[in-house]
Amino acid sequence: MTEAQGLRLRWPAPAADWTEAIPIGNGRLGAMVFGGARQARWQINDATVWSGTPSGPATELAKLVAGGAGPARLAEVRSAINRRDYRTAEALLMSFEGPYSQEFLPFAELDMLIGASDGSSAESYAGRELDLADAVVDERFTVGTATLRRRSWASHPAGALCVQLTSDAPVDVDLSLSTPLRLIHREGGPGGLNLQVAIPADGAPLHEEEADAFRYSDSDVDGFDPFAAAALSVESDGVAHYADGRLQTSGARRILVTFASSTNAAHWWQGETTGLGRGFRADRLAEATQRSASAAGLGAQRLLAEHLADIRPLLGSTRVQIGRRRGLVDVAGNFFGTDDALKATLLVQYGRYLLAAASRPGGPPANLQGIWNDQLRPAWSSNYTININAQMNYWGAETSGLGECHMPLFDLLDRLAANGTAVARELYGARGWVAHHNSDLWGWSLPVGNGQGSPSWAIWMLGGTWLSDHLWQHYEFSLDRRFLRERAWPVLSGAALFALDWLIDDGDGGWLRTSPSTSPENLFVGPGNHPESLDESSFGDIALIRKLFNNIVSAAAVLGEESDFVDQIRQALGRLRPPAVTSGGWLQEWSQDYTEVHPQHRHMSQMLALYPLGLIDPETTPELAAASAELLDRRGPGAMGWSWAWKIALRARLGQGDAALSLLQEASESFTRDHHRFAAVDGSEWGGLLPNLFSTHAPFQIDGNYGFVGAVIEMLLQSAPGTVRLLPALPVAWTEGRVSGVRARGGLKIDLEWDKGELVRAALSRGAGEGNEPVRVVYSGREMLVSVPTGAVVELFPENFRTGRLAVQSGAS
């Protein structure tokens, strides 16, 4: 048994609330397992059940253009900003705002009632356990005189949710399946149940108070039918019959329940453009029914074995153990104590589990709530918020050995690039593609705000630029040239073309600037002490464009791409204004040394240059690193999950391990207030962890969980091209620990062990077919240049850094 396989979370009672339920998922289907003895519940989501239709983005773009948005009006906006006439600029920009991105919606509910065949009313419940390596929820309980075990998992190979119930005595099991959406038809028989479900053609976010919550369509929308089918199959040794919408099985000692779905949106996501209308509902129903029946036909033993064969290598590819080895952890009794090493270990392993559950190749990427949502109008539509939140979901993907889970984000980027090409052309007269602040399953790339949204969050043209950096990250870690050429280069090039056209000469020294520019989602004090968001060349803008252009130049060198386009990128790089430091000594956020309206704001958009972009580094840019530290001190501690995760990663990049740990301690406190209540729009508000360890803003956002993965690993290992730093921000309190399989740039895998706060051993290896450039390894102020041959393992010990010589050069990989 590996260390990861021994790590299990336990809750002693069934979930009384959604935030106490345990999440499972296979990338496409997700469920929240409530558990229980006589009564049990699974709240189910399908990653492709979103309001809206594929044609929505193009339809809304046409409306904006018809309303006057376009290059001519953009010129008026820029002129007003030049005059610092912000009221006029804002009024003009309102015509660029589309309505809103669409909503990720809850899909189905599965309820199970269990009765003792002898009529006894006695029951007891031993608790729920989640194995973080096997991705299985295990329950043990009694009903009457029967002792039962129930296991729930989401099988990626079978494409189904699976529930296995075994009992040492006959029991009666009653199953029902329902949907919170519009039910078209329900039917069932001895072998199972199925639902036909209409999905809204439009769904307004909760914060759009005057908009209709949902609009269902009575016909196809441009050839698309917002439709989904759900099917439940049951295999047991009991006697089953269907009545009144419920499947009742009597006298059963074993029962296997499998759930599958089919949606037109899933077929569209896979690239199909026909066969998605109302005339194909029977096909969707047949597909869902066949998938669930096929899974049930495999039997519980084979289903579970195939699931484990799929998930164990993925979840076991990287392990992080801070402090002593753990096995079973009682969440309520042990997690929220004073053992910070335990918290850090679990936050990494749990976050990795959640990403593997929500983001697998072929399906959509993890959204604002991963793949789990029970609200018909979830906070911020549970969408893709791309001014940090969607990016943070994947900050730990590469370093924690989940590079394949990164792939769905690139599929979304393909859709953004396609829709964003028309947006760039029609709204801004630019080449390439653009995306703004929000997106959804359909690749929404327009601004949002409905003509009344504050520019501080609605007007920002660099969302796609930031997302595109993830393509380069994947190449840096994998060194997959085919991926770079075929997947990354076209999207990166399109983002760079837009950036070239978005930049304008400032007429002052030949610098290039962006206008309009915001620093999401902060405000500065403008003329007359009025809070302002519109500026030119915020530092976040310039940092993102600089990193994109650096990526283009680096990618061109790898691929042998030489062209006028690449030359233009090189020339533009030299005309980007360098970072500035305010008179107070902290990193400047806007084009001038403005005063922030909210000095402790949760967003720190200028700090993305430090992490994740790596443009600022204590070693190569010490003055800017010091200014970054000053800004972090000014921002202060805490906030909410995702902001904590960012601050932890930033402190780690600065080598401030104890400061990072202090933030981690805050972030891992139990959140006991109303998690449905929105956090303050401006400033900061403290979040925490919910009973099931979901991170909350409040309300629940999963980006904090995912951000903790990347942040904690940054405390233990950092990499830049050609450089690896061992234990760069190790807190004093973390005296011992080990990690295995953590990834570093250059196709490297790293194992680390430390004791008494000092390195014991590090092992570097490189996969077959990858690069062989020497690696600069840094530890505790000393460094070595190490050759890591493909297929070999290079071991490093403290004496190697003291002497500068290798004791062991290579071994079996």
C-alpha positions in Angstrom: 0.0 0.0 0.0 1.4 3.4 -1.0 1.2 6.5 1.2 -1.4 8.0 -1.1 -3.5 4.8 -0.9 -3.4 4.9 2.9 -4.8 8.5 3.0 -8.6 8.4 3.7 -11.0 11.0 4.9 -13.9 10.0 7.3 -17.1 11.7 8.2 -19.0 9.9 11.0 -22.6 10.8 10.0 -24.6 11.2 6.8 -24.6 14.7 5.2 -27.3 17.0 6.5 -26.3 19.7 4.0 -24.8 19.7 0.5 -21.6 21.1 1.9 -21.2 18.0 4.0 -21.6 15.6 1.1 -18.6 13.9 -0.5 -17.8 14.7 -4.1 -17.0 12.1 -6.7 -16.6 12.5 -10.4 -15.2 11.0 -13.7 -14.7 14.3 -15.6 -18.1 14.2 -17.2 -20.4 13.1 -14.3 -20.2 14.3 -10.8 -22.2 13.5 -7.7 -22.4 14.6 -4.1 -22.7 11.5 -1.9 -24.9 12.3 1.2 -24.9 8.8 2.5 -27.3 7.4 5.2 -28.7 4.1 6.4 -32.4 3.9 5.6 -32.3 7.0 3.4 -29.5 8.0 1.1 -29.1 10.6 -1.6 -26.8 11.4 -4.5 -27.0 14.9 -6.1 -25.8 14.5 -9.7 -24.3 16.9 -12.3 -23.3 16.5 -15.9 -20.4 18.7 -17.0 -22.3 19.5 -20.2 -25.6 20.6 -18.7 -25.4 24.3 -19.1 -28.1 26.8 -20.0 -27.7 28.4 -23.4 -27.0 27.2 -27.0 -24.0 27.2 -29.3 -25.2 30.1 -31.4 -25.7 32.4 -28.3 -22.2 34.1 -28.5 -22.6 35.0 -32.2 -26.1 36.2 -31.8 -25.1 38.6 -29.0 -22.1 39.9 -30.9 -24.4 40.8 -33.8 -26.6 42.8 -31.4 -23.6 44.7 -30.0 -22.4 45.7 -33.4 -25.9 46.7 -34.4 -25.9 48.9 -31.3 -22.8 50.8 -32.4 -20.0 48.9 -30.7 -16.9 48.7 -32.9 -13.6 50.2 -33.8 -14.9 53.8 -34.3 -16.5 53.9 -30.9 -13.3 52.3 -29.4 -11.4 55.3 -30.8 -13.8 57.6 -29.0 -13.3 55.7 -25.8 -9.5 56.0 -26.1 -9.8 59.7 -26.7 -11.9 60.2 -23.6 -9.4 58.2 -21.5 -6.6 60.4 -22.9 -8.6 63.4 -21.6 -9.2 61.6 -18.3 -12.9 62.0 -19.1 -13.8 58.7 -17.4 -17.5 59.3 -17.3 -17.7 59.6 -21.1 -15.4 56.6 -21.6 -17.5 54.5 -19.3 -20.7 55.5 -21.0 -19.3 54.6 -24.4 -18.0 51.3 -23.2 -21.4 50.2 -22.0 -22.3 49.5 -25.6 -19.5 46.9 -25.7 -21.1 44.9 -22.9 -23.0 41.8 -23.9 -25.5 40.2 -21.4 -24.0 37.4 -19.4 -22.3 34.0 -19.8 -24.5 31.0 -19.2 -25.0 28.8 -16.1 -23.8 25.4 -15.1 -26.9 23.7 -13.8 -27.8 20.8 -11.4 -29.0 17.8 -13.4 -30.5 14.9 -11.3 -31.2 13.5 -7.9 -31.0 9.8 -7.0 -32.7 8.7 -3.8 -32.4 5.3 -2.1 -34.7 3.9 0.6 -33.7 0.7 2.4 -36.0 -1.3 4.5 -35.4 -4.5 6.5 -37.2 -7.5 5.1 -38.2 -8.5 8.6 -39.8 -5.1 9.2 -37.4 -4.0 11.9 -37.0 -0.2 12.3 -33.6 -0.4 14.0 -30.6 1.2 12.2 -27.1 2.4 12.9 -24.5 4.2 10.7 -20.7 3.8 11.0 -19.8 6.7 8.7 -18.6 7.6 5.3 -15.0 7.3 4.1 -13.3 8.7 0.9 -10.2 7.0 -0.3 -8.1 9.6 -2.0 -6.2 7.1 -4.1 -9.1 4.9 -5.1 -11.7 7.6 -5.5 -14.3 5.5 -3.8 -16.8 6.5 -1.0 -17.3 3.6 1.4 -20.2 3.3 3.9 -21.0 0.7 6.5 -24.3 0.6 8.4 -27.1 -1.6 9.6 -30.8 -1.7 8.9 -32.8 -4.1 11.1 -30.6 -7.1 11.6 -28.9 -6.7 8.2 -25.3 -5.4 8.0 -24.7 -3.5 4.8 -21.8 -2.0 2.9 -22.3 0.6 0.1 -19.6 1.9 -2.2 -20.0 4.8 -4.6 -17.6 5.8 -7.4 -17.6 7.6 -10.8 -16.1 5.4 -13.5 -14.2 7.1 -16.3 -13.8 3.9 -18.4 -17.6 3.1 -18.1 -18.8 6.7 -18.3 -21.1 6.0 -15.4 -21.8 6.7 -11.7 -21.8 3.4 -9.8 -23.3 2.4 -6.5 -22.7 -1.1 -5.1 -24.8 -2.3 -2.1 -24.2 -5.6 -0.4 -26.0 -7.0 2.6 -25.6 -10.1 4.8 -29.4 -10.4 4.9 -32.2 -9.7 2.5 -33.3 -6.0 2.3 -35.9 -4.0 0.3 -34.5 -1.2 -1.8 -36.6 1.6 -3.3 -35.0 3.9 -5.9 -36.2 7.1 -7.5 -34.7 9.5 -10.0 -35.7 13.1 -10.5 -34.5 16.4 -12.0 -34.7 20.0 -10.8 -35.0 21.1 -14.5 -38.0 20.7 -16.7 -39.0 17.1 -16.9 -40.3 16.1 -20.4 -40.9 12.4 -19.7 -40.2 9.7 -17.1 -40.4 6.0 -17.6 -39.2 2.8 -16.0 -39.3 -0.9 -15.7 -37.8 -3.8 -13.7 -34.3 -3.0 -15.1 -34.1 0.7 -14.5 -35.4 4.3 -14.9 -34.9 7.1 -17.3 -35.6 10.8 -17.7 -35.9 13.1 -20.6 -35.0 16.6 -19.6 -35.3 20.1 -21.2 -32.4 22.4 -20.4 -33.0 26.2 -20.4 -32.0 28.0 -23.6 -31.0 30.9 -21.5 -30.1 31.3 -17.8 -29.5 34.6 -16.0 -27.0 34.8 -13.2 -28.2 35.3 -9.7 -26.8 38.9 -9.6 -29.0 39.9 -12.6 -31.9 40.5 -10.4 -34.2 42.0 -13.1 -33.7 39.2 -15.6 -35.8 36.1 -16.0 -34.2 33.2 -14.2 -34.7 30.8 -17.1 -36.1 30.7 -20.6 -36.9 27.4 -22.1 -37.3 27.0 -25.8 -40.3 25.4 -27.5 -38.3 24.7 -30.6 -34.7 24.2 -31.8 -32.4 27.2 -31.5 -30.5 27.4 -34.8 -30.7 23.6 -35.2 -29.8 22.9 -31.5 -32.1 21.3 -29.0 -31.2 22.0 -25.3 -31.9 18.4 -24.3 -30.5 15.7 -22.0 -31.4 12.1 -21.2 -30.6 10.3 -17.9 -30.7 6.6 -17.4 -30.5 4.4 -14.3 -29.8 0.7 -14.6 -30.2 -1.8 -11.8 -28.8 -5.3 -11.5 -29.6 -7.3 -8.3 -30.5 -10.8 -6.9 -33.8 -9.5 -5.7 -37.2 -9.2 -7.3 -37.8 -5.8 -9.0 -40.9 -4.0 -10.2 -41.7 -0.4 -11.3 -44.5 1.6 -9.9 -45.4 5.3 -9.4 -42.1 6.4 -10.8 -40.0 4.3 -8.4 -38.1 1.1 -8.9 -38.7 -1.2 -6.0 -36.5 -4.3 -5.3 -37.4 -6.7 -2.6 -35.4 -9.5 -0.9 -32.0 -8.3 -2.3 -28.6 -9.1 -0.8 -26.7 -7.3 -3.6 -27.6 -4.5 -5.9 -25.7 -2.5 -8.4 -27.0 0.8 -9.6 -25.4 2.6 -12.6 -26.2 6.1 -13.9 -25.4 7.5 -17.3 -26.4 10.5 -19.4 -26.4 11.8 -22.9 -26.8 15.5 -23.9 -26.8 17.3 -27.2 -24.2 19.7 -25.6 -21.8 16.8 -25.1 -22.0 15.9 -28.8 -21.5 19.5 -29.7 -18.5 19.7 -27.4 -17.0 16.7 -29.3 -17.2 18.6 -32.5 -20.5 17.4 -34.0 -22.6 20.1 -35.8 -25.5 18.0 -37.0 -27.9 15.6 -35.4 -28.5 17.9 -32.5 -32.1 18.9 -33.1 -35.4 17.6 -31.6 -35.6 14.8 -34.0 -32.7 13.1 -32.3 -34.0 12.9 -28.7 -34.6 9.2 -29.1 -30.9 8.8 -30.0 -29.8 10.6 -26.8 -32.1 8.5 -24.7 -30.9 5.3 -26.3 -27.3 6.3 -25.8 -27.8 7.0 -22.1 -29.8 3.8 -21.6 -27.2 1.7 -23.4 -24.3 3.3 -21.5 -25.9 2.6 -18.1 -27.0 -0.9 -19.1 -23.5 -1.8 -20.4 -21.9 -0.6 -17.2 -24.4 -2.6 -15.1 -23.8 -5.6 -17.3 -20.1 -5.6 -16.4 -20.9 -6.4 -12.8 -19.7 -4.5 -9.7 -16.4 -6.4 -9.4 -15.2 -5.7 -13.0 -16.6 -2.1 -12.9 -14.6 -1.4 -9.8 -11.5 -3.1 -11.0 -11.5 -1.1 -14.3 -12.1 2.1 -12.3 -9.2 1.4 -10.0 -6.9 0.5 -13.0 -7.8 3.9 -14.5 -7.6 6.2 -11.4 -4.8 4.8 -9.3 -2.0 5.5 -11.7 -3.3 9.1 -12.1 -3.8 9.9 -8.5 -0.7 7.9 -7.4 1.6 9.7 -9.9 2.6 12.3 -7.3 2.5 12.1 -3.5 3.0 14.8 -1.0 3.6 13.9 2.7 4.4 16.7 5.1 5.1 15.5 8.6 4.5 11.9 9.6 2.6 9.4 7.5 -1.2 9.4 7.9 -3.9 6.8 7.2 -7.5 7.5 8.2 -8.3 11.1 9.0 -11.5 12.1 10.8 -12.3 15.4 9.2 -14.4 17.0 12.0 -12.3 15.5 14.8 -8.7 15.9 13.4 -8.5 18.1 10.4 -9.5 21.4 12.0 -7.0 21.1 14.8 -3.4 22.5 15.1 -1.6 20.0 12.9 -0.7 22.2 10.0 1.4 19.6 8.3 -1.7 17.3 8.2 -3.7 20.2 6.7 -1.1 20.9 4.0 -0.8 17.2 3.1 -4.5 16.8 2.8 -5.1 20.0 0.9 -2.7 18.9 -1.8 -4.0 15.3 -2.0 -7.6 16.4 -1.8 -7.2 19.1 -4.4 -5.5 16.6 -6.8 -8.4 14.2 -6.2 -10.9 17.0 -7.0 -9.1 18.0 -10.2 -8.9 14.4 -11.5 -12.6 14.0 -10.6 -13.7 17.2 -12.5 -11.3 17.4 -15.5 -10.5 14.5 -17.7 -9.7 14.5 -21.5 -12.8 14.6 -23.7 -14.9 16.6 -21.3 -15.2 20.3 -20.4 -12.7 21.9 -17.9 -13.4 22.3 -14.3 -15.6 25.4 -13.7 -16.1 27.7 -10.8 -17.5 24.8 -8.7 -15.5 22.0 -10.5 -18.2 19.7 -11.6 -20.5 20.0 -8.5 -23.5 22.3 -8.1 -27.0 22.0 -6.6 -28.2 25.5 -7.2 -30.5 26.4 -10.1 -28.9 29.9 -10.0 -25.4 29.3 -8.7 -23.2 32.1 -7.6 -21.6 33.8 -10.6 -23.3 31.1 -12.8 -20.7 28.6 -11.7 -19.1 29.7 -15.0 -15.5 30.1 -16.2 -14.3 33.4 -14.6 -11.1 34.0 -16.5 -9.5 37.0 -14.7 -7.9 34.5 -12.3 -10.3 31.8 -11.2 -10.3 29.4 -14.2 -6.6 29.8 -14.4 -6.1 29.0 -10.7 -8.1 25.7 -11.2 -5.0 24.5 -13.2 -2.1 26.1 -11.3 -1.2 22.7 -9.8 -2.1 20.5 -12.7 1.5 20.2 -14.2 3.5 20.3 -10.9 1.3 17.7 -9.3 1.5 15.1 -12.1 -2.0 15.8 -13.6 -0.9 17.2 -16.9 -3.5 15.1 -18.7 -6.2 16.8 -16.6 -5.0 20.1 -18.1 -6.2 19.1 -21.6 -9.9 20.1 -21.2 -8.8 23.7 -20.6 -7.2 23.7 -24.0 -10.4 22.4 -25.6 -12.1 25.4 -24.1 -9.4 27.6 -25.5 -10.0 26.3 -29.0 -13.7 27.4 -28.6 -12.7 30.8 -27.2 -10.3 31.3 -30.1 -13.0 30.5 -32.6 -15.6 32.8 -31.1 -13.1 35.4 -30.1 -11.8 35.9 -33.6 -15.1 37.5 -34.7 -15.2 39.5 -31.5 -11.7 40.9 -32.0 -12.5 41.8 -35.6 -16.0 43.3 -35.1 -15.5 45.1 -31.8 -11.9 46.2 -32.0 -10.8 45.9 -35.6 -8.0 43.6 -34.6 -6.6 40.3 -35.9 -6.3 37.2 -33.7 -8.8 36.4 -31.0 -9.9 37.9 -27.7 -11.7 36.9 -24.5 -12.7 39.0 -21.5 -13.8 38.3 -18.0 -16.3 35.4 -18.2 -16.9 32.3 -20.4 -19.0 29.2 -20.4 -19.4 25.9 -22.2 -20.2 27.7 -25.4 -17.0 29.6 -25.5 -18.4 33.0 -24.6 -15.8 35.6 -25.4 -17.7 38.9 -25.2 -17.6 41.4 -22.3 -20.5 40.9 -19.9 -22.4 43.4 -17.8 -25.5 44.0 -19.8 -24.6 47.6 -20.5 -24.5 48.4 -16.9 -21.6 46.4 -15.5 -18.7 48.2 -13.8 -15.6 48.3 -16.0 -13.6 47.1 -13.1 -14.8 43.6 -13.8 -16.7 43.8 -17.1 -14.1 45.6 -19.3 -10.9 43.6 -19.6 -9.5 42.3 -22.9 -6.7 40.1 -21.5 -8.6 37.1 -20.2 -7.7 35.0 -23.3 -4.1 36.2 -23.1 -3.7 34.9 -19.6 -5.4 31.6 -20.4 -3.1 31.0 -23.4 -0.1 30.9 -21.1 -1.4 27.5 -19.9 -0.6 26.1 -23.3 3.1 27.1 -22.9 3.1 25.8 -19.3 2.1 22.4 -20.6 4.9 22.4 -23.1 7.4 23.5 -20.6 6.6 20.6 -18.3 6.1 18.0 -21.0 8.5 19.1 -23.8 5.9 17.7 -26.2 6.8 19.3 -29.5 3.8 17.9 -31.3 1.5 19.5 -28.8 3.4 22.7 -29.1 3.1 22.7 -32.9 -0.4 21.4 -33.4 -2.3 22.6 -30.3 -0.5 25.5 -28.7 1.1 27.4 -31.6 -2.1 28.3 -33.5 -3.9 29.5 -30.3 -0.8 31.3 -29.0 -0.3 33.0 -32.3 -3.9 34.2 -32.5 -3.6 35.7 -29.0 -0.4 37.4 -29.9 -1.9 38.8 -33.1 -4.6 40.4 -31.1 -2.1 41.8 -28.6 -0.1 43.3 -31.4 -3.2 45.1 -32.7 -4.5 46.0 -29.2 -1.2 47.9 -28.4 -1.0 51.5 -29.5 1.8 53.9 -29.6 1.7 56.3 -26.6 3.5 59.1 -28.4 5.9 59.4 -25.5 9.3 57.7 -26.0 7.9 55.0 -28.3 6.3 52.9 -25.7 3.3 50.7 -26.5 0.3 50.9 -24.3 -3.1 49.3 -23.8 -6.3 51.4 -23.7 -8.8 51.0 -22.2 -7.1 49.1 -19.4 -8.3 47.9 -16.0 -6.7 46.0 -13.1 -9.3 43.5 -12.2 -11.2 44.1 -10.0 -9.6 47.0 -8.1 -10.2 50.8 -8.3 -8.0 53.8 -7.9 -8.7 57.3 -6.7 -9.2 59.6 -9.7 -10.0 63.2 -10.3 -12.3 64.7 -7.6 -11.6 61.6 -5.4 -13.9 59.6 -7.6 -13.3 55.8 -7.7 -12.0 54.9 -11.1 -11.2 51.6 -12.9 -10.4 52.8 -16.5 -6.7 53.5 -17.2 -4.1 52.7 -19.8 -1.4 50.1 -19.5 -2.1 48.6 -16.1 0.9 46.6 -15.0 -1.2 43.4 -15.2 -1.9 44.1 -18.9 1.7 44.7 -19.8 2.9 41.7 -17.8 0.5 39.3 -19.6 1.4 40.6 -23.0 5.1 40.5 -22.2 4.8 36.9 -21.1 2.8 36.0 -24.2 5.4 37.6 -26.5 8.2 35.8 -24.6 6.3 32.5 -25.1 6.0 33.2 -28.9 9.7 33.9 -29.2 10.6 30.8 -27.2 8.1 28.6 -29.1 9.3 29.9 -32.5 12.9 28.9 -31.5 11.7 25.4 -30.6 9.7 25.0 -33.8 12.0 26.8 -36.1 9.4 29.4 -37.0 10.9 32.5 -38.5 8.6 35.1 -40.0 7.6 38.7 -40.1 5.1 37.9 -37.4 7.9 36.7 -35.0 10.0 39.7 -35.9 7.1 42.0 -35.0 6.7 40.3 -31.6 10.4 40.8 -30.9 10.2 44.4 -31.8 7.1 45.0 -29.7 8.7 43.3 -26.7 11.3 46.1 -26.6 8.6 48.7 -26.6 6.7 47.4 -23.5 7.0 49.8 -20.6 9.0 48.3 -17.7 7.5 47.7 -14.3 7.4 50.6 -11.8 7.5 50.9 -8.0 5.3 53.4 -6.2 6.6 56.2 -3.9 5.5 53.9 -1.0 7.8 51.2 -2.2 5.3 48.6 -3.5 4.7 47.3 -7.0 2.8 49.8 -9.1 -0.6 48.6 -10.3 -1.7 51.3 -12.8 0.1 53.5 -15.3 0.6 56.1 -12.6 1.2 56.0 -8.9 -2.5 56.1 -8.1 -3.9 55.5 -4.6 -6.0 52.3 -4.4 -9.6 52.7 -3.2 -9.2 49.3 -1.5 -5.6 48.9 -0.3 -6.4 45.4 1.0 -8.3 44.2 -2.1 -8.6 40.5 -2.7 -7.3 40.8 -6.3 -3.6 41.5 -6.9 -3.5 41.6 -10.7 -0.1 43.2 -10.9 1.3 40.3 -8.8 0.6 37.8 -11.5 4.1 38.8 -12.8 5.6 37.1 -9.8 3.2 34.1 -9.8 2.3 32.4 -11.9 4.1 34.2 -14.8 7.6 34.2 -13.2 8.6 37.6 -14.7 9.6 38.8 -11.3 12.0 36.6 -9.3 14.0 37.3 -6.1 17.2 36.2 -7.8 16.9 37.9 -11.2 14.8 41.0 -10.3 15.5 41.5 -6.6 14.2 45.1 -6.5 10.9 44.1 -8.0 10.7 41.1 -5.7 11.2 43.5 -2.8 8.4 45.7 -4.1 6.2 42.7 -4.5 6.8 41.7 -0.8 5.9 45.3 0.2 2.7 45.0 -1.7 1.8 41.7 -0.1 2.4 43.4 3.3 0.1 46.2 2.3 -2.6 43.8 1.1 -2.5 42.1 4.5 -3.5 38.6 5.4 -6.5 36.5 4.5 -9.5 37.1 2.4 -11.2 34.0 0.9 -10.1 30.7 -0.5 -8.7 31.6 -3.9 -7.1 34.8 -2.7 -5.4 32.9 0.1 -4.1 30.4 -2.3 -2.6 33.1 -4.5 -1.0 34.8 -1.5 0.5 31.6 -0.3 2.0 30.9 -3.8 3.3 34.5 -3.9 4.9 34.3 -0.5 6.4 30.9 -1.6 7.9 32.5 -4.7 9.5 35.1 -2.5 11.0 32.4 -0.3 8.9 33.4 2.7 7.9 30.0 4.0 6.7 31.0 7.4 4.5 33.8 6.0 3.1 31.3 3.5 2.3 28.9 6.4 0.6 31.6 8.3 -1.7 32.2 5.4 -2.3 28.5 5.0 -3.4 28.3 8.6 -5.9 31.0 8.0 -7.2 29.4 4.9 -7.8 26.0 6.5 -10.0 27.3 9.3 -13.5 25.9 9.5 -16.1 28.2 7.9 -19.2 28.3 10.0 -21.2 31.2 8.7 -23.9 31.2 5.9 -22.0 29.8 2.9 -24.8 30.9 0.5 -24.3 34.6 1.3 -22.2 36.5 -1.3 -19.0 38.1 -0.1 -18.6 41.8 -0.3 -18.3 43.1 -3.9 -15.4 45.4 -2.9 -12.6 44.8 -0.4 -12.0 41.5 1.2 -14.0 39.1 3.4 -12.8 36.0 5.1 -13.7 32.6 3.9 -12.5 29.2 5.0 -13.2 25.5 4.5 -16.7 24.0 4.5 -17.4 20.7 6.4 -16.5 18.6 3.2 -13.3 20.7 2.8 -14.6 22.7 -0.1 -13.1 26.1 -0.2 -15.5 29.0 0.1 -15.4 32.6 -0.9 -18.2 32.7 0.5 -20.1 31.2 -1.4 -18.4 28.0 -2.5 -15.7 28.3 -5.2 -13.4 25.4 -5.9 -10.6 27.5 -7.2 -9.3 27.7 -3.7 -9.0 24.0 -3.4 -7.1 23.8 -6.7 -5.0 26.8 -5.9 -3.8 25.2 -2.6 -2.3 22.3 -4.6 0.0 24.6 -6.7 0.7 26.9 -3.7 1.9 24.2 -1.3 4.0 22.6 -4.0 5.7 26.0 -4.7 6.8 26.0 -1.0 8.6 22.6 -1.6 9.8 22.9 -5.1 10.0 25.6 -7.8 11.2 25.5 -11.3 12.1 27.9 -14.1 13.5 27.1 -17.5 16.8 25.4 -16.7 16.5 25.8 -12.9 15.1 23.8 -10.1 14.9 25.1 -6.5 14.6 22.5 -3.7 12.7 23.4 -0.5 12.7 27.1 -1.4 10.1 28.2 1.1 10.0 25.5 3.7 8.5 26.7 7.0 10.4 26.1 10.2 7.5 24.1 11.5 7.6 21.5 8.7 10.6 19.7 10.0 10.1 16.5 8.1 8.4 15.2 5.0 8.8 13.7 1.5 7.3 14.1 -1.9 7.5 11.9 -5.0 6.8 12.5 -8.6 6.5 16.2 -8.4 7.0 17.7 -11.8 9.4 20.5 -12.9 9.9 22.4 -16.1 12.1 20.5 -18.6 10.2 17.2 -18.4 11.6 16.5 -14.9 10.3 14.4 -12.1 11.5 15.1 -8.6 11.5 13.1 -5.4 12.4 14.9 -2.1 13.0 13.9 1.4 13.9 16.2 4.3 14.3 15.8 8.1 14.9 18.3 10.9 14.3 21.0 8.3 17.2 19.9 6.1 17.4 18.1 2.8 18.1 14.4 3.1 17.9 13.3 -0.5 16.6 14.5 -3.9 16.2 12.4 -7.0 15.8 13.9 -10.5 14.7 11.9 -13.5 13.6 12.7 -17.0 11.2 10.7 -19.2 12.2 9.0 -22.4 12.3 11.2 -25.5 12.5 14.4 -23.6 15.2 17.1 -23.4 18.7 16.6 -22.0 19.8 20.2 -21.1 21.8 20.5 -17.9 19.8 21.6 -14.9 20.8 24.2 -12.4 19.7 22.8 -9.0 19.6 25.3 -6.1 19.3 24.4 -2.4 19.9 26.6 0.6 21.9 29.2 -1.2 24.1 26.7 -3.0 23.8 25.4 -6.6 24.9 22.7 -8.9 24.7 22.2 -12.6 23.5 18.7 -13.1 23.1 16.6 -16.2 20.0 14.4 -16.1 20.2 11.8 -18.9 16.9 10.5 -20.3 15.9 7.4 -18.5 18.3 7.8 -15.6 17.9 8.9 -12.0 20.3 11.5 -10.5 20.5 11.5 -6.8 21.6 14.6 -4.8 22.5 14.8 -1.1 23.5 17.7 1.1 27.2 17.0 0.8 26.9 17.3 -3.0 25.9 21.0 -2.6 28.7 21.5 0.0 31.4 20.0 -2.3 29.9 20.8 -5.7 30.4 17.2 -6.8 28.0 14.4 -7.5 28.2 11.2 -5.4 25.7 9.3 -7.5 25.3 10.2 -11.2 22.7 7.8 -12.4 20.7 4.7 -11.7 17.6 2.7 -12.9 14.7 5.0 -13.8 
